[in-house]
Amino acid sequence: MQIIPAKTWTQQKAFLDLPWKIYQDDPYWIPQLRMEQSGLVGFRSWGNKDPFYEFNEGQAFIALDGKNVLGRICAIWNKGHIDRYNDGVGFLGFFDCIDDLDTAQGLFNTAADWLKQRGCSVIRGPINPSLNHTLGLLIDGFNSSPMFMMTYNSPYYEKLFEDNGFTKSQDLYAYWGEVGMLPKIREKLLPICEQIEARTGATIRPVDVKNFQRDVEQFLHIYNRALTNTWGFVPMSLKEIKEMAFYLKYLIVPELTVAVEVDGKMVGASFALPDFNPRIKEIGGRISPLRLFKLLRRKEQIKAIRVLSTNVLPEYQMLGLGLVLLNGLVPKVLESGITDAEFSWVLESNAYSRGSLEKGGAVRTKTYRIYDRPIE
């Protein structure tokens, strides 16, 4: 076995192809969109790199036995993280591997050596390639497919990490909620929210479809500031915000997005995305004009959603505006005919959000783990 950098077009194609081999018989696996994956890994030869790599570095590797690809990994040097935390942490992402400890060990050690050359003393992951994208190793909840933009892996991956010296750094949870719970929740919220609105002058409005790009960018700026104190968070650059806003405007259903304003200024927003994963599975993760049409057509007909984010600017966070946003989103969800919602991801250390969801009747269905290992 040898482990080599994925530099040529053929090697990069092998890197991107591997999950189709690993999961070919797994009914719950959903392929990633290949075009998006190539950008997030940093493959220039497959299209534009993600703006994440404007300031950061990554190197993809593949494990080979002759012509057979056994595994893959990407070592990620996040300069923004180092500048913010000064903790010597480098990252691994996009990990896939056959059920073989030696192959996994070779991949982990290769990524660690690459990061050590850049001054890192700890390797953390899987993070693909940052907390603003997909992350975590699924360790519980293998009986269903993941929601859109959530990760999935075989159960044996946990052993590959832990038998190679990785220990838990943080867990993240996904919560499931049945829409029938919402009327009772809103009945409890309504009088509280009316008091908050009267006290703060807050008003709820939908996303402005005529100025959709502007509104989405505004929300991402709020997201950047609102998560300042979140574990491991690194704010997105202006280019990252514009890139993400460009894609989100095609994915978001405006009717499932609400903003809260105080004195005419947007200070918070909540949005959900339809679960595109069944459609992505149908098109095999490959994009063409026809497949793109199949993916995005009639988004409002998708009856399962992932509630990604409810964020309020830090200076407004103690006013209860998160409840106002939730109260404003409930009628829209009920009117749309949505049947299921997943709230993900929620950090294990975020006791407030976890408590609110659990009191509202949401059920934890999946656990994702981020691991650390010292670099020798």
MARDO-815777 format. One record per residue (C-alpha): residue in one letter; chain; x negated, y negated, z negated. Coordinates in steps of 0.5 Angstrom, whole numbers, plus 2048, in hexadecimal, padded with zeros to 3 digits. Example, Ala and Ser with C-alpha at 12.3 -4.5 7.8 and 13.67 -1.06 7.14 Angstrom:
% MARDO-815777
<aa=a	ch=A	xx=7E7	yy=809	zz=7F0> .
<aa=s	ch=A	xx=7E5	yy=802	zz=7F2> .
//
This chain:
% MARDO-815777
<aa=m	ch=A	xx=800	yy=800	zz=800> .
<aa=q	ch=A	xx=7FE	yy=7F9	zz=801> .
<aa=i	ch=A	xx=801	yy=7F2	zz=800> .
<aa=i	ch=A	xx=800	yy=7ED	zz=805> .
<aa=p	ch=A	xx=802	yy=7E6	zz=806> .
<aa=a	ch=A	xx=808	yy=7E5	zz=80A> .
<aa=k	ch=A	xx=805	yy=7E0	zz=80F> .
<aa=t	ch=A	xx=807	yy=7E3	zz=816> .
<aa=w	ch=A	xx=80E	yy=7E3	zz=81A> .
<aa=t	ch=A	xx=80E	yy=7EA	zz=819> .
<aa=q	ch=A	xx=80C	yy=7EA	zz=812> .
<aa=q	ch=A	xx=811	yy=7E5	zz=810> .
<aa=k	ch=A	xx=816	yy=7E9	zz=814> .
<aa=a	ch=A	xx=814	yy=7EF	zz=810> .
<aa=f	ch=A	xx=815	yy=7EB	zz=809> .
<aa=l	ch=A	xx=81C	yy=7E8	zz=80B> .
<aa=d	ch=A	xx=81E	yy=7EF	zz=80E> .
<aa=l	ch=A	xx=81D	yy=7F3	zz=807> .
<aa=p	ch=A	xx=823	yy=7F2	zz=803> .
<aa=w	ch=A	xx=827	yy=7F6	zz=809> .
<aa=k	ch=A	xx=823	yy=7FC	zz=808> .
<aa=i	ch=A	xx=823	yy=7FC	zz=800> .
<aa=y	ch=A	xx=82A	yy=7FB	zz=800> .
<aa=q	ch=A	xx=82D	yy=7FE	zz=806> .
<aa=d	ch=A	xx=831	yy=803	zz=802> .
<aa=d	ch=A	xx=833	yy=7FE	zz=7FC> .
<aa=p	ch=A	xx=83B	yy=7FC	zz=7FD> .
<aa=y	ch=A	xx=83A	yy=7F6	zz=7F9> .
<aa=w	ch=A	xx=834	yy=7F3	zz=7FC> .
<aa=i	ch=A	xx=835	yy=7EC	zz=800> .
<aa=p	ch=A	xx=830	yy=7EA	zz=805> .
<aa=q	ch=A	xx=82D	yy=7E3	zz=804> .
<aa=l	ch=A	xx=82E	yy=7DF	zz=80A> .
<aa=r	ch=A	xx=827	yy=7E0	zz=80E> .
<aa=m	ch=A	xx=826	yy=7D9	zz=811> .
<aa=e	ch=A	xx=827	yy=7D6	zz=809> .
<aa=q	ch=A	xx=822	yy=7DB	zz=807> .
<aa=s	ch=A	xx=81D	yy=7DA	zz=80B> .
<aa=g	ch=A	xx=81D	yy=7D2	zz=809> .
<aa=l	ch=A	xx=81D	yy=7D4	zz=802> .
<aa=v	ch=A	xx=817	yy=7D9	zz=803> .
<aa=g	ch=A	xx=813	yy=7D3	zz=806> .
<aa=f	ch=A	xx=813	yy=7D7	zz=80D> .
<aa=r	ch=A	xx=811	yy=7D1	zz=812> .
<aa=s	ch=A	xx=811	yy=7D6	zz=818> .
<aa=w	ch=A	xx=819	yy=7D7	zz=817> .
<aa=g	ch=A	xx=81B	yy=7D0	zz=817> .
<aa=n	ch=A	xx=81B	yy=7CA	zz=812> .
<aa=k	ch=A	xx=818	yy=7CC	zz=80B> .
<aa=d	ch=A	xx=81C	yy=7CA	zz=805> .
<aa=p	ch=A	xx=81B	yy=7C3	zz=803> .
<aa=f	ch=A	xx=819	yy=7C6	zz=7FC> .
<aa=y	ch=A	xx=812	yy=7C7	zz=7FF> .
<aa=e	ch=A	xx=810	yy=7C0	zz=801> .
<aa=f	ch=A	xx=80D	yy=7C0	zz=7FA> .
<aa=n	ch=A	xx=80D	yy=7C7	zz=7F8> .
<aa=e	ch=A	xx=809	yy=7CD	zz=7FB> .
<aa=g	ch=A	xx=80B	yy=7D5	zz=7FC> .
<aa=q	ch=A	xx=808	yy=7DB	zz=7FF> .
<aa=a	ch=A	xx=80C	yy=7E1	zz=801> .
<aa=f	ch=A	xx=809	yy=7E8	zz=801> .
<aa=i	ch=A	xx=80B	yy=7EF	zz=803> .
<aa=a	ch=A	xx=809	yy=7F6	zz=801> .
<aa=l	ch=A	xx=807	yy=7FA	zz=806> .
<aa=d	ch=A	xx=806	yy=802	zz=807> .
<aa=g	ch=A	xx=804	yy=802	zz=80E> .
<aa=k	ch=A	xx=809	yy=7FF	zz=812> .
<aa=n	ch=A	xx=80E	yy=800	zz=80C> .
<aa=v	ch=A	xx=810	yy=7FA	zz=808> .
<aa=l	ch=A	xx=811	yy=7FC	zz=801> .
<aa=g	ch=A	xx=812	yy=7F6	zz=7FD> .
<aa=r	ch=A	xx=812	yy=7EE	zz=7FE> .
<aa=i	ch=A	xx=811	yy=7E8	zz=7F9> .
<aa=c	ch=A	xx=810	yy=7E1	zz=7FA> .
<aa=a	ch=A	xx=80B	yy=7DD	zz=7F5> .
<aa=i	ch=A	xx=80D	yy=7D6	zz=7F4> .
<aa=w	ch=A	xx=809	yy=7D0	zz=7F1> .
<aa=n	ch=A	xx=80E	yy=7CB	zz=7EF> .
<aa=k	ch=A	xx=80A	yy=7C4	zz=7EE> .
<aa=g	ch=A	xx=811	yy=7C1	zz=7EB> .
<aa=h	ch=A	xx=811	yy=7C6	zz=7E6> .
<aa=i	ch=A	xx=80A	yy=7C5	zz=7E4> .
<aa=d	ch=A	xx=80A	yy=7BE	zz=7E4> .
<aa=r	ch=A	xx=811	yy=7BE	zz=7DF> .
<aa=y	ch=A	xx=80F	yy=7C3	zz=7DA> .
<aa=n	ch=A	xx=807	yy=7C4	zz=7DB> .
<aa=d	ch=A	xx=808	yy=7CC	zz=7D8> .
<aa=g	ch=A	xx=804	yy=7CF	zz=7DE> .
<aa=v	ch=A	xx=80A	yy=7D3	zz=7E0> .
<aa=g	ch=A	xx=80A	yy=7D5	zz=7E8> .
<aa=f	ch=A	xx=810	yy=7D9	zz=7EB> .
<aa=l	ch=A	xx=812	yy=7DF	zz=7EF> .
<aa=g	ch=A	xx=818	yy=7E0	zz=7F3> .
<aa=f	ch=A	xx=81B	yy=7E4	zz=7F9> .
<aa=f	ch=A	xx=819	yy=7EA	zz=7F6> .
<aa=d	ch=A	xx=81B	yy=7F1	zz=7F9> .
<aa=c	ch=A	xx=818	yy=7F8	zz=7F8> .
<aa=i	ch=A	xx=819	yy=7FF	zz=7F8> .
<aa=d	ch=A	xx=819	yy=803	zz=7F2> .
<aa=d	ch=A	xx=812	yy=804	zz=7F1> .
<aa=l	ch=A	xx=80E	yy=801	zz=7EB> .
<aa=d	ch=A	xx=807	yy=800	zz=7EE> .
<aa=t	ch=A	xx=80A	yy=7FC	zz=7F4> .
<aa=a	ch=A	xx=80E	yy=7F8	zz=7F0> .
<aa=q	ch=A	xx=807	yy=7F7	zz=7EB> .
<aa=g	ch=A	xx=803	yy=7F5	zz=7F2> .
<aa=l	ch=A	xx=808	yy=7F0	zz=7F4> .
<aa=f	ch=A	xx=808	yy=7ED	zz=7ED> .
<aa=n	ch=A	xx=801	yy=7ED	zz=7EC> .
<aa=t	ch=A	xx=800	yy=7EA	zz=7F3> .
<aa=a	ch=A	xx=805	yy=7E4	zz=7F2> .
<aa=a	ch=A	xx=802	yy=7E3	zz=7EB> .
<aa=d	ch=A	xx=7FB	yy=7E3	zz=7EE> .
<aa=w	ch=A	xx=7FD	yy=7DD	zz=7F3> .
<aa=l	ch=A	xx=800	yy=7D9	zz=7ED> .
<aa=k	ch=A	xx=7FA	yy=7DA	zz=7E9> .
<aa=q	ch=A	xx=7F6	yy=7D7	zz=7EE> .
<aa=r	ch=A	xx=7FA	yy=7D1	zz=7EE> .
<aa=g	ch=A	xx=7F9	yy=7D0	zz=7E6> .
<aa=c	ch=A	xx=7FF	yy=7D4	zz=7E4> .
<aa=s	ch=A	xx=7FF	yy=7D8	zz=7DD> .
<aa=v	ch=A	xx=806	yy=7DB	zz=7DE> .
<aa=i	ch=A	xx=80A	yy=7DE	zz=7E3> .
<aa=r	ch=A	xx=812	yy=7DD	zz=7E3> .
<aa=g	ch=A	xx=818	yy=7E0	zz=7E7> .
<aa=p	ch=A	xx=81B	yy=7E2	zz=7EB> .
<aa=i	ch=A	xx=81D	yy=7DB	zz=7ED> .
<aa=n	ch=A	xx=81E	yy=7DA	zz=7F5> .
<aa=p	ch=A	xx=81B	yy=7D5	zz=7F5> .
<aa=s	ch=A	xx=81D	yy=7D0	zz=7EF> .
<aa=l	ch=A	xx=823	yy=7CF	zz=7EA> .
<aa=n	ch=A	xx=827	yy=7CB	zz=7F0> .
<aa=h	ch=A	xx=827	yy=7D2	zz=7F4> .
<aa=t	ch=A	xx=829	yy=7D9	zz=7F2> .
<aa=l	ch=A	xx=825	yy=7DC	zz=7EC> .
<aa=g	ch=A	xx=825	yy=7E2	zz=7E7> .
<aa=l	ch=A	xx=825	yy=7E9	zz=7E7> .
<aa=l	ch=A	xx=82C	yy=7ED	zz=7E7> .
<aa=i	ch=A	xx=82B	yy=7F1	zz=7E1> .
<aa=d	ch=A	xx=833	yy=7F2	zz=7DF> .
<aa=g	ch=A	xx=839	yy=7F2	zz=7E3> .
<aa=f	ch=A	xx=837	yy=7F7	zz=7E9> .
<aa=n	ch=A	xx=83E	yy=7F9	zz=7EB> .
<aa=s	ch=A	xx=840	yy=7F3	zz=7EF> .
<aa=s	ch=A	xx=83D	yy=7EF	zz=7F5> .
<aa=p	ch=A	xx=83A	yy=7E8	zz=7F3> .
<aa=m	ch=A	xx=83D	yy=7E2	zz=7F4> .
<aa=f	ch=A	xx=83B	yy=7DD	zz=7F9> .
<aa=m	ch=A	xx=834	yy=7DA	zz=7F8> .
<aa=m	ch=A	xx=833	yy=7DF	zz=7F2> .
<aa=t	ch=A	xx=82D	yy=7E5	zz=7F2> .
<aa=y	ch=A	xx=82E	yy=7EC	zz=7F2> .
<aa=n	ch=A	xx=829	yy=7F2	zz=7F1> .
<aa=s	ch=A	xx=829	yy=7F9	zz=7F0> .
<aa=p	ch=A	xx=829	yy=7FC	zz=7E9> .
<aa=y	ch=A	xx=822	yy=7FE	zz=7E9> .
<aa=y	ch=A	xx=81F	yy=7F7	zz=7EA> .
<aa=e	ch=A	xx=820	yy=7F6	zz=7E2> .
<aa=k	ch=A	xx=81B	yy=7FC	zz=7E1> .
<aa=l	ch=A	xx=816	yy=7FA	zz=7E6> .
<aa=f	ch=A	xx=815	yy=7F3	zz=7E3> .
<aa=e	ch=A	xx=815	yy=7F5	zz=7DC> .
<aa=d	ch=A	xx=811	yy=7FB	zz=7DD> .
<aa=n	ch=A	xx=80C	yy=7F6	zz=7E0> .
<aa=g	ch=A	xx=80B	yy=7F2	zz=7DA> .
<aa=f	ch=A	xx=811	yy=7ED	zz=7DB> .
<aa=t	ch=A	xx=815	yy=7EA	zz=7D5> .
<aa=k	ch=A	xx=81B	yy=7E7	zz=7D5> .
<aa=s	ch=A	xx=81B	yy=7DF	zz=7D5> .
<aa=q	ch=A	xx=822	yy=7DD	zz=7D6> .
<aa=d	ch=A	xx=829	yy=7E0	zz=7D8> .
<aa=l	ch=A	xx=82E	yy=7DD	zz=7DC> .
<aa=y	ch=A	xx=836	yy=7DF	zz=7DC> .
<aa=a	ch=A	xx=83B	yy=7E0	zz=7E1> .
<aa=y	ch=A	xx=842	yy=7DF	zz=7DF> .
<aa=w	ch=A	xx=849	yy=7E1	zz=7E2> .
<aa=g	ch=A	xx=84F	yy=7DE	zz=7E1> .
<aa=e	ch=A	xx=856	yy=7E0	zz=7E4> .
<aa=v	ch=A	xx=85A	yy=7DA	zz=7E7> .
<aa=g	ch=A	xx=860	yy=7DC	zz=7E2> .
<aa=m	ch=A	xx=85C	yy=7D9	zz=7DC> .
<aa=l	ch=A	xx=85C	yy=7D2	zz=7DF> .
<aa=p	ch=A	xx=863	yy=7D0	zz=7DD> .
<aa=k	ch=A	xx=862	yy=7D1	zz=7D6> .
<aa=i	ch=A	xx=85B	yy=7CE	zz=7D6> .
<aa=r	ch=A	xx=85E	yy=7C8	zz=7D9> .
<aa=e	ch=A	xx=864	yy=7C8	zz=7D4> .
<aa=k	ch=A	xx=85F	yy=7C7	zz=7CF> .
<aa=l	ch=A	xx=85A	yy=7C2	zz=7D2> .
<aa=l	ch=A	xx=85F	yy=7BD	zz=7D5> .
<aa=p	ch=A	xx=861	yy=7B9	zz=7CE> .
<aa=i	ch=A	xx=859	yy=7B9	zz=7CD> .
<aa=c	ch=A	xx=858	yy=7B7	zz=7D4> .
<aa=e	ch=A	xx=85D	yy=7B1	zz=7D4> .
<aa=q	ch=A	xx=85A	yy=7AF	zz=7CD> .
<aa=i	ch=A	xx=853	yy=7AF	zz=7D1> .
<aa=e	ch=A	xx=855	yy=7AB	zz=7D7> .
<aa=a	ch=A	xx=859	yy=7A6	zz=7D3> .
<aa=r	ch=A	xx=853	yy=7A5	zz=7CE> .
<aa=t	ch=A	xx=84D	yy=7A5	zz=7D4> .
<aa=g	ch=A	xx=851	yy=7A2	zz=7DA> .
<aa=a	ch=A	xx=84F	yy=7A8	zz=7DE> .
<aa=t	ch=A	xx=853	yy=7AA	zz=7E4> .
<aa=i	ch=A	xx=853	yy=7B0	zz=7E8> .
<aa=r	ch=A	xx=852	yy=7B0	zz=7F0> .
<aa=p	ch=A	xx=851	yy=7B5	zz=7F5> .
<aa=v	ch=A	xx=84B	yy=7B5	zz=7FA> .
<aa=d	ch=A	xx=84B	yy=7B0	zz=7FF> .
<aa=v	ch=A	xx=84C	yy=7B4	zz=806> .
<aa=k	ch=A	xx=84A	yy=7AE	zz=80A> .
<aa=n	ch=A	xx=844	yy=7AD	zz=806> .
<aa=f	ch=A	xx=842	yy=7B4	zz=804> .
<aa=q	ch=A	xx=83B	yy=7B4	zz=805> .
<aa=r	ch=A	xx=83A	yy=7AE	zz=801> .
<aa=d	ch=A	xx=83F	yy=7B1	zz=7FB> .
<aa=v	ch=A	xx=83B	yy=7B8	zz=7FB> .
<aa=e	ch=A	xx=834	yy=7B4	zz=7FB> .
<aa=q	ch=A	xx=837	yy=7B0	zz=7F5> .
<aa=f	ch=A	xx=839	yy=7B6	zz=7F2> .
<aa=l	ch=A	xx=832	yy=7B9	zz=7F3> .
<aa=h	ch=A	xx=82F	yy=7B3	zz=7F0> .
<aa=i	ch=A	xx=833	yy=7B4	zz=7E9> .
<aa=y	ch=A	xx=831	yy=7BB	zz=7E9> .
<aa=n	ch=A	xx=82A	yy=7B9	zz=7E9> .
<aa=r	ch=A	xx=82B	yy=7B5	zz=7E3> .
<aa=a	ch=A	xx=830	yy=7B9	zz=7DF> .
<aa=l	ch=A	xx=82C	yy=7BF	zz=7DF> .
<aa=t	ch=A	xx=825	yy=7BB	zz=7DD> .
<aa=n	ch=A	xx=825	yy=7BF	zz=7D6> .
<aa=t	ch=A	xx=827	yy=7C6	zz=7D9> .
<aa=w	ch=A	xx=822	yy=7CB	zz=7D8> .
<aa=g	ch=A	xx=81D	yy=7CB	zz=7DD> .
<aa=f	ch=A	xx=821	yy=7C6	zz=7E2> .
<aa=v	ch=A	xx=81D	yy=7C2	zz=7E7> .
<aa=p	ch=A	xx=820	yy=7BD	zz=7EA> .
<aa=m	ch=A	xx=821	yy=7BD	zz=7F2> .
<aa=s	ch=A	xx=81D	yy=7B8	zz=7F6> .
<aa=l	ch=A	xx=821	yy=7B3	zz=7FB> .
<aa=k	ch=A	xx=820	yy=7B8	zz=801> .
<aa=e	ch=A	xx=822	yy=7BE	zz=7FD> .
<aa=i	ch=A	xx=829	yy=7BA	zz=7FB> .
<aa=k	ch=A	xx=82A	yy=7B8	zz=802> .
<aa=e	ch=A	xx=829	yy=7BF	zz=805> .
<aa=m	ch=A	xx=82D	yy=7C2	zz=800> .
<aa=a	ch=A	xx=833	yy=7BD	zz=801> .
<aa=f	ch=A	xx=832	yy=7BF	zz=808> .
<aa=y	ch=A	xx=834	yy=7C6	zz=807> .
<aa=l	ch=A	xx=839	yy=7C5	zz=802> .
<aa=k	ch=A	xx=83D	yy=7C1	zz=806> .
<aa=y	ch=A	xx=83F	yy=7C7	zz=80A> .
<aa=l	ch=A	xx=840	yy=7CB	zz=805> .
<aa=i	ch=A	xx=844	yy=7C7	zz=800> .
<aa=v	ch=A	xx=84C	yy=7C7	zz=800> .
<aa=p	ch=A	xx=84D	yy=7C0	zz=7FE> .
<aa=e	ch=A	xx=854	yy=7C2	zz=7FB> .
<aa=l	ch=A	xx=850	yy=7C6	zz=7F6> .
<aa=t	ch=A	xx=84B	yy=7C0	zz=7F4> .
<aa=v	ch=A	xx=84D	yy=7BA	zz=7EF> .
<aa=a	ch=A	xx=849	yy=7B4	zz=7ED> .
<aa=v	ch=A	xx=84A	yy=7B0	zz=7E6> .
<aa=e	ch=A	xx=849	yy=7A9	zz=7E7> .
<aa=v	ch=A	xx=848	yy=7A3	zz=7E1> .
<aa=d	ch=A	xx=848	yy=79C	zz=7E4> .
<aa=g	ch=A	xx=848	yy=79E	zz=7EB> .
<aa=k	ch=A	xx=842	yy=7A2	zz=7EA> .
<aa=m	ch=A	xx=841	yy=7AA	zz=7EB> .
<aa=v	ch=A	xx=83E	yy=7AC	zz=7E5> .
<aa=g	ch=A	xx=840	yy=7B4	zz=7E5> .
<aa=a	ch=A	xx=843	yy=7B9	zz=7EA> .
<aa=s	ch=A	xx=845	yy=7C0	zz=7EA> .
<aa=f	ch=A	xx=845	yy=7C5	zz=7F0> .
<aa=a	ch=A	xx=846	yy=7CC	zz=7F2> .
<aa=l	ch=A	xx=844	yy=7D0	zz=7F9> .
<aa=p	ch=A	xx=848	yy=7D5	zz=7FC> .
<aa=d	ch=A	xx=845	yy=7DC	zz=7FB> .
<aa=f	ch=A	xx=842	yy=7DD	zz=802> .
<aa=n	ch=A	xx=83E	yy=7E3	zz=801> .
<aa=p	ch=A	xx=843	yy=7E8	zz=804> .
<aa=r	ch=A	xx=843	yy=7E4	zz=80A> .
<aa=i	ch=A	xx=83B	yy=7E4	zz=80A> .
<aa=k	ch=A	xx=83B	yy=7EC	zz=809> .
<aa=e	ch=A	xx=840	yy=7EC	zz=80F> .
<aa=i	ch=A	xx=83B	yy=7E8	zz=814> .
<aa=g	ch=A	xx=835	yy=7EC	zz=811> .
<aa=g	ch=A	xx=832	yy=7E6	zz=80E> .
<aa=r	ch=A	xx=830	yy=7E3	zz=815> .
<aa=i	ch=A	xx=832	yy=7DD	zz=818> .
<aa=s	ch=A	xx=834	yy=7DB	zz=81F> .
<aa=p	ch=A	xx=839	yy=7D6	zz=821> .
<aa=l	ch=A	xx=83F	yy=7DB	zz=821> .
<aa=r	ch=A	xx=83D	yy=7DE	zz=81B> .
<aa=l	ch=A	xx=83C	yy=7D7	zz=818> .
<aa=f	ch=A	xx=843	yy=7D6	zz=81A> .
<aa=k	ch=A	xx=846	yy=7DC	zz=817> .
<aa=l	ch=A	xx=842	yy=7DA	zz=810> .
<aa=l	ch=A	xx=845	yy=7D3	zz=810> .
<aa=r	ch=A	xx=84C	yy=7D4	zz=813> .
<aa=r	ch=A	xx=852	yy=7D3	zz=80E> .
<aa=k	ch=A	xx=84E	yy=7D2	zz=808> .
<aa=e	ch=A	xx=854	yy=7D1	zz=804> .
<aa=q	ch=A	xx=857	yy=7D8	zz=806> .
<aa=i	ch=A	xx=851	yy=7DB	zz=801> .
<aa=k	ch=A	xx=855	yy=7DC	zz=7FA> .
<aa=a	ch=A	xx=84F	yy=7DD	zz=7F6> .
<aa=i	ch=A	xx=84A	yy=7D8	zz=7F4> .
<aa=r	ch=A	xx=844	yy=7D6	zz=7F0> .
<aa=v	ch=A	xx=844	yy=7D0	zz=7EC> .
<aa=l	ch=A	xx=83D	yy=7CE	zz=7EC> .
<aa=s	ch=A	xx=83C	yy=7C8	zz=7E8> .
<aa=t	ch=A	xx=840	yy=7C3	zz=7E4> .
<aa=n	ch=A	xx=83B	yy=7BD	zz=7E2> .
<aa=v	ch=A	xx=83B	yy=7B6	zz=7DF> .
<aa=l	ch=A	xx=836	yy=7B1	zz=7DF> .
<aa=p	ch=A	xx=832	yy=7B1	zz=7D8> .
<aa=e	ch=A	xx=835	yy=7AB	zz=7D5> .
<aa=y	ch=A	xx=83C	yy=7AD	zz=7D6> .
<aa=q	ch=A	xx=83B	yy=7B4	zz=7D4> .
<aa=m	ch=A	xx=83E	yy=7B3	zz=7CD> .
<aa=l	ch=A	xx=844	yy=7B0	zz=7CF> .
<aa=g	ch=A	xx=848	yy=7B6	zz=7D1> .
<aa=l	ch=A	xx=848	yy=7B5	zz=7D8> .
<aa=g	ch=A	xx=846	yy=7BC	zz=7DA> .
<aa=l	ch=A	xx=84D	yy=7BE	zz=7D7> .
<aa=v	ch=A	xx=850	yy=7B9	zz=7DC> .
<aa=l	ch=A	xx=84D	yy=7BC	zz=7E2> .
<aa=l	ch=A	xx=84F	yy=7C3	zz=7E0> .
<aa=n	ch=A	xx=856	yy=7C0	zz=7DF> .
<aa=g	ch=A	xx=856	yy=7BD	zz=7E6> .
<aa=l	ch=A	xx=853	yy=7C3	zz=7E9> .
<aa=v	ch=A	xx=859	yy=7C8	zz=7E6> .
<aa=p	ch=A	xx=85F	yy=7C5	zz=7EA> .
<aa=k	ch=A	xx=85B	yy=7C6	zz=7F1> .
<aa=v	ch=A	xx=859	yy=7CD	zz=7F0> .
<aa=l	ch=A	xx=860	yy=7CF	zz=7EE> .
<aa=e	ch=A	xx=863	yy=7CB	zz=7F4> .
<aa=s	ch=A	xx=85D	yy=7CF	zz=7F9> .
<aa=g	ch=A	xx=85F	yy=7D6	zz=7F7> .
<aa=i	ch=A	xx=859	yy=7D8	zz=7F4> .
<aa=t	ch=A	xx=859	yy=7DE	zz=7F0> .
<aa=d	ch=A	xx=852	yy=7DF	zz=7ED> .
<aa=a	ch=A	xx=84D	yy=7DB	zz=7EB> .
<aa=e	ch=A	xx=845	yy=7DC	zz=7E9> .
<aa=f	ch=A	xx=842	yy=7D7	zz=7E4> .
<aa=s	ch=A	xx=83A	yy=7D8	zz=7E6> .
<aa=w	ch=A	xx=835	yy=7D7	zz=7E4> .
<aa=v	ch=A	xx=835	yy=7D5	zz=7DC> .
<aa=l	ch=A	xx=82F	yy=7D5	zz=7D8> .
<aa=e	ch=A	xx=82F	yy=7DA	zz=7D2> .
<aa=s	ch=A	xx=82C	yy=7D4	zz=7CE> .
<aa=n	ch=A	xx=832	yy=7CF	zz=7D0> .
<aa=a	ch=A	xx=837	yy=7D1	zz=7CA> .
<aa=y	ch=A	xx=83C	yy=7CB	zz=7CC> .
<aa=s	ch=A	xx=83D	yy=7CE	zz=7D3> .
<aa=r	ch=A	xx=83D	yy=7D5	zz=7D1> .
<aa=g	ch=A	xx=842	yy=7D4	zz=7CB> .
<aa=s	ch=A	xx=847	yy=7CF	zz=7CF> .
<aa=l	ch=A	xx=847	yy=7D5	zz=7D5> .
<aa=e	ch=A	xx=848	yy=7DA	zz=7D0> .
<aa=k	ch=A	xx=84E	yy=7D6	zz=7CC> .
<aa=g	ch=A	xx=851	yy=7D5	zz=7D2> .
<aa=g	ch=A	xx=852	yy=7DD	zz=7D3> .
<aa=a	ch=A	xx=84C	yy=7DE	zz=7D9> .
<aa=v	ch=A	xx=849	yy=7E4	zz=7D8> .
<aa=r	ch=A	xx=841	yy=7E5	zz=7D9> .
<aa=t	ch=A	xx=840	yy=7EA	zz=7DF> .
<aa=k	ch=A	xx=839	yy=7EA	zz=7E1> .
<aa=t	ch=A	xx=832	yy=7E8	zz=7DE> .
<aa=y	ch=A	xx=82C	yy=7E6	zz=7E1> .
<aa=r	ch=A	xx=825	yy=7E6	zz=7DE> .
<aa=i	ch=A	xx=81F	yy=7E1	zz=7DF> .
<aa=y	ch=A	xx=818	yy=7E4	zz=7DD> .
<aa=d	ch=A	xx=812	yy=7E2	zz=7DB> .
<aa=r	ch=A	xx=80B	yy=7E5	zz=7DB> .
<aa=p	ch=A	xx=804	yy=7E2	zz=7D9> .
<aa=i	ch=A	xx=7FF	yy=7E2	zz=7DF> .
<aa=e	ch=A	xx=7F9	yy=7E6	zz=7DC> .
//
